[in-house]
């Protein structure tokens, strides 16, 4: 994963409550288990004028030319609710979003964000969208700034470490590989019977 420290970008305002994962990436758009090829289906039910079509709906905020290239999405309450499909975060990330600001998140979606390098910022986004121009999300200081104002947000220490260092859960575990090896050696010395014959020490 790409480490995240600080990002300055325009923000896409999607202040809707209870945006579920099927709205983020409809099931009909999930044609593989890969993390690629999903960006075109992001918000497909709202983004296009017809189901399954690709004619942009000019009324949908993601199609606003003024917001092209924006890397911050601002949502409402309970963002990412519904199913636990990780494809929703994959689609957001492939499209280019590195940050999702929302009043609250579904816990599973929030965890999927962290595991895929997308920063979940829990904060009321309504005052932020009033800012003209780009905003800055600073993970080390846990702040969002824009228009001369600053908002602070909370994030768990482990999640912050994963995002700052670009670690997925396996890479995070491997940071403790020396401790793991030490434990296995000590345990094997006391309970060698519990290990299969020929298993490397």
N, C-alpha and C positions, 0 to 999 in steps of 0.2 A: 504494500500500500504506500501511497505517497504521504509523507509526513505533513501535518498541518500546523502552522504557527499563527500566521496572520494573513487576512484576506481583505482587500478593499474591492468592492464590486457594487454594481446596481443590484437592487433586490426586486424580485417578482412578487407582487402582493396577491396572495390567494387566500384571503381571509374568510375561509369557510370552515365551519366546525364539522367534526366527524368525517373528515376525508379518509375513506378507507382504502385499503391496499388494492381493491379491485378497481377503484377509480384511478389510482396512481398508475397501475398497469393491469388493464383488463386481461382476464384469463385467455381470451382469444389471441392476445398479442404475445403470449409466452409459447414460443414454438421450439424452444430448446432449453437445456439446463445450463447453458453457458451464460457468462456475465455480459456478453456482447450481443448486439442486435436488438436491444430493447428500447433504445432512446426514441426511436420513431413511434413506438407505441405508448410513450409516456402521456398520461392523461388523454388517451385516444378518444374516450367517450365524450370528452368536453372539447378537445382540441380540434376535432374535425367535424365537418357538417353532416356526415353520414356514417353509420356504423360500418366499420371495415374500410371506409374510404380514407383518402388522404388530402381532401380539399380543406385547407385551413379555415376555421371559423374565426373571422376577424374580431368577433366579440370576446373571444377567450384571451385572457391576459398573456398566455405564453406566446401568442401570435403577434404581440405588439412589437413592431420593429424597433421601437425606442428601447426595448429591454433585451434586445438580442445580445447574447453573450453573458447575460447575468448569471452569477454563480451562487446567489443567495435566494432562497425561496422562503417566503413568510406565510405561514398558515395560521389556523385558529386553534380551537380546543380539540383535544383527542385526535391529533393528527396521526395517521397511520394505523387506525383501528381496523377491525375486521380480521381477515386471515393473517397467518404469520409469514406469508410468502416473502422471501428475501428478494425476489425479483423486483419488488417495488423500490428498494434501495438501489439495486443494480441499475434500474432504469434511470433513477434520479442522478446517480453518479455518472453514468455514461453520457447523459445529456449535458452534464457539466456542472451540476450543483455540488458544491462542497459544504454548504451550510443549509440547514433547515431551521428556521426560527418558528416556534409555535408556542401557544399559551400552555399546552400540555401535549404529551405524546403517549401513544399506546406503548407500554413497557417493552414488548417484543420488538416493535418497530424501532424504538430508541436503541435497543441493543444491536439490532441489525445495522443501524447507521454507524455506530462505533466500530463494529467489526469490518466495515467496508469503507472506512475513511471519510464518512460524512459526519460533520459536527452537528449534533442535535442541541440547539440552544433553546432552553425553556424560558420563555419571556413573552410578555404581552406584546405582540407585534403591531398593534394598532398605532401607538405613538411613533413607531419607527417608519411606517409607510408615509408619514407626513413629512419626512425628511426629503428635501429636494437634492437629488444627486446621490452619489455612492455612499455606502456605509462601510465601516470597518469592523470586522470581527477579530478580536485578539484572544487567542486561546490561553497563552501563558498568564495574562492578566484577567481572563474571564470577563471581558467587557465587549460591548457593542457601542460604537460611537458614530455619530453623524449629526450634521446640522448644529454643531456646538453642544450636543448633549451626549451623555454617557449612561449606559445601562449595564448593570452587573448581572451575571448569571452563574448558577451553580452547576458543577459537573463532578461526578465521582472521580476520585484520584486514579483508579485503574483505567477508567475510560479516557481520562485526560492523557495519561502516559501512552496508551495505545495510539491515540490520535497524534500526539506530538512526535512520537517515534515511528509512526507508520507500521504498527505491529498488528497482525491478526492474532487470534487466540493461541494458535500454535507457536508463533514467534514469541508471544508473551511468555508462554510456558517455558520455551527453550532458554529464556533469560535465566531461569533457575536450574539449568542442566547440571551444573556442578553440585548443587544441593541435592538434586534428584539422584545423581550417581552416588553421592556419599550415603544417602539414605539406603539405597539398594545394597551397597556394599555392607553396611552395618546390619541390615536386616538379613542378608544372606549368611553373614557370619553367625547369626543367632538361630536362623531357621532355614538351613540349607535344604532341608527336606521339602520345603515348599516350592523349590525351583526345579524345573525339568532338567534332567541330566543333559549335559552338553550346552546348556544355556550360557552365553558369555557372561562373565562376571561384571 
